[in-house]
Amino acid sequence: MSYDTEHVRNAGNGPAMITGLPTFTDLLTNTNLADLYTTIRRSPGVTAPELIDQVAVSKKTVYEYLHRLERAGLISETENSGGTSAYDAEEFELTLTIRGIEITITPKLVAVIAQSDEYPIIKRVCDEHGFVTFALAHDLINAHSDGDVTIRQIATLTNLSHGTTYDFVEALYEIHNLGGDDPGPTTYTPDDVVDADLESALTDE
């Protein structure tokens, strides 16, 4: 039976117990933990020995992280054909509302955090401008790949410098493989923006 309360929705439909909630927020600050979760999500049925060969942490840390992720309900243990434990990642949304601003943390954002070592601009945006700005810029850059918003408008909405905005756009184009065969960002001008309603809304900001 499913039921909703002030703080819980769909109770009865999910796992009986979720513990280790700090692990959710650690996904946003611990690049190695984010990388491990993302690797499992991209390779369902991956085993611990395979993970040890793919990630940049020790064998002991891999098993520690697997235990943390499983306790938090972020991964589930299965068994592959060889009898070795294998893991699947669980999809999730963690929504927070602070000072009227609602932000939803998803595996897609965690996948970007996991690339922080390769793309220092990610850590710089998070550290210097905060996670809300990071998530907002992330979504606007996806809109940019569809031609719905310009780099200048992204900079205005996020209060990022034009140089920082462009560096972040370039990084996300590579991480999410935006732009198809040409992963470099196209610099749209206001006249190129397809969605007139969106353009008007962004200008009003």
C-alpha positions in Angstrom: 0.0 0.0 0.0 1.3 3.5 -0.9 0.6 6.5 1.3 1.8 10.1 1.5 2.7 12.2 4.6 4.2 15.6 5.1 7.7 14.3 4.7 7.3 11.0 2.8 5.6 10.1 -0.4 5.1 6.7 -2.0 5.9 4.9 1.3 5.3 1.1 0.8 6.4 1.2 -2.8 10.2 1.4 -2.2 12.8 -0.4 -0.2 11.9 -1.2 3.4 14.9 0.7 4.8 17.2 3.4 3.5 20.1 4.4 5.7 23.3 6.3 5.2 21.7 9.5 3.9 25.0 11.4 4.2 26.2 9.3 1.3 23.8 11.1 -1.0 25.5 14.5 -0.2 29.0 12.9 -0.3 28.3 12.1 -4.0 28.5 15.8 -4.6 31.9 16.3 -2.9 33.7 13.0 -3.1 34.8 12.6 -6.7 35.9 9.0 -6.2 32.6 8.0 -4.7 30.7 9.7 -7.5 33.0 8.0 -10.0 32.3 4.5 -8.5 28.5 5.1 -8.5 28.6 6.4 -12.1 30.7 3.5 -13.2 28.2 1.0 -11.8 25.3 2.9 -13.3 27.0 2.8 -16.8 27.9 -0.9 -16.4 25.0 -2.8 -14.8 26.1 -6.2 -13.4 29.7 -5.0 -12.8 31.6 -6.9 -10.2 33.9 -5.6 -7.4 37.1 -7.0 -9.1 36.1 -5.2 -12.3 35.5 -2.0 -10.4 38.9 -2.2 -8.8 40.5 -2.2 -12.3 38.4 0.7 -13.4 38.5 3.3 -10.6 41.3 5.3 -9.0 41.0 4.0 -5.4 42.3 1.1 -3.5 40.7 -2.3 -3.2 39.8 -1.6 0.4 38.2 1.7 -0.5 36.2 0.1 -3.3 34.6 -2.3 -0.9 34.0 0.4 1.7 32.3 2.6 -0.9 30.2 -0.4 -2.2 29.0 -0.9 1.4 28.1 2.8 1.8 26.3 2.9 -1.5 24.3 -0.2 -0.7 23.3 0.9 2.7 22.1 4.2 1.2 20.0 2.3 -1.4 22.0 3.7 -4.2 23.1 0.3 -5.5 21.8 -3.2 -5.2 23.8 -6.5 -5.0 23.1 -9.2 -7.5 24.9 -12.4 -8.6 26.4 -12.9 -12.0 26.8 -16.2 -13.8 30.2 -16.8 -12.1 28.8 -16.7 -8.6 30.6 -13.4 -7.9 28.7 -10.5 -6.4 27.7 -8.0 -9.0 26.1 -4.5 -8.6 23.4 -2.5 -10.3 22.9 1.2 -9.6 19.5 2.6 -8.5 18.1 5.7 -10.0 17.3 8.5 -7.6 16.1 12.0 -7.1 17.0 14.0 -4.0 15.0 17.3 -3.9 15.9 20.0 -1.4 14.1 23.4 -1.0 16.2 26.1 0.7 15.1 29.7 0.9 12.4 29.0 -1.7 14.9 27.6 -4.2 14.3 23.9 -5.1 17.1 21.8 -6.4 17.0 18.2 -7.4 20.1 16.0 -7.3 20.1 13.3 -9.9 22.6 10.7 -11.2 23.2 13.0 -14.2 24.6 15.7 -12.0 26.7 13.1 -10.1 28.1 11.9 -13.4 29.5 15.4 -13.9 30.9 15.6 -10.4 32.7 12.3 -11.1 34.6 14.1 -13.9 36.0 16.9 -11.6 39.6 15.7 -11.7 39.6 15.7 -15.5 37.7 19.0 -15.7 38.8 21.4 -12.9 36.2 23.9 -14.0 33.6 21.7 -12.4 35.1 21.9 -8.9 35.8 25.6 -9.4 32.2 26.4 -10.2 30.9 24.3 -7.2 33.5 25.7 -4.8 33.3 29.3 -5.8 29.6 29.7 -6.8 27.8 26.9 -5.0 25.8 23.8 -6.1 22.7 25.7 -7.1 24.7 27.7 -9.6 26.4 24.5 -10.8 23.0 22.7 -11.3 21.4 25.8 -13.0 24.4 26.2 -15.4 24.2 22.4 -16.1 20.6 22.6 -17.2 21.1 25.8 -19.2 24.0 24.3 -21.0 21.8 21.4 -22.1 19.3 24.0 -23.4 22.2 25.7 -25.2 22.9 22.5 -27.1 19.4 22.7 -28.4 19.8 26.3 -29.5 17.4 27.6 -26.9 19.8 29.8 -24.9 23.0 31.7 -25.6 26.3 31.5 -23.6 25.8 35.2 -22.8 22.4 34.5 -21.3 23.8 31.5 -19.3 26.4 33.9 -17.9 23.8 36.5 -17.0 21.5 34.0 -15.3 24.2 32.3 -13.3 26.4 35.3 -12.5 29.4 33.4 -13.9 32.0 35.3 -15.9 31.9 34.7 -19.7 35.2 32.9 -19.6 34.1 30.6 -16.8 30.8 30.0 -18.6 32.5 29.1 -21.8 34.9 26.7 -20.0 32.0 25.0 -18.3 30.0 24.8 -21.5 33.0 23.2 -23.2 33.5 20.6 -20.4 29.8 19.6 -20.3 29.7 19.3 -24.1 32.4 16.7 -23.8 31.1 14.9 -20.7 27.5 14.6 -22.1 28.6 14.2 -25.7 26.4 17.2 -26.7 26.6 18.4 -30.3 26.9 14.9 -31.8 29.9 14.5 -34.1 31.0 18.1 -33.3 31.3 18.2 -29.5 32.4 21.8 -29.4 29.8 24.3 -28.3 28.2 26.6 -30.9 28.2 30.2 -29.8 24.6 31.2 -30.4 23.6 34.9 -30.7 20.2 36.1 -29.4 18.9 36.1 -33.0 19.7 32.4 -33.2 17.6 31.5 -30.1 14.7 29.3 -31.3 12.3 29.5 -28.4 11.0 33.1 -28.3 9.2 32.6 -25.0 12.4 31.4 -23.3 14.4 34.2 -24.8 11.9 36.7 -23.4 12.0 35.1 -20.0 15.8 35.1 -19.9 15.9 38.7 -21.0 13.4 39.7 -18.2 15.9 38.1 -15.7 
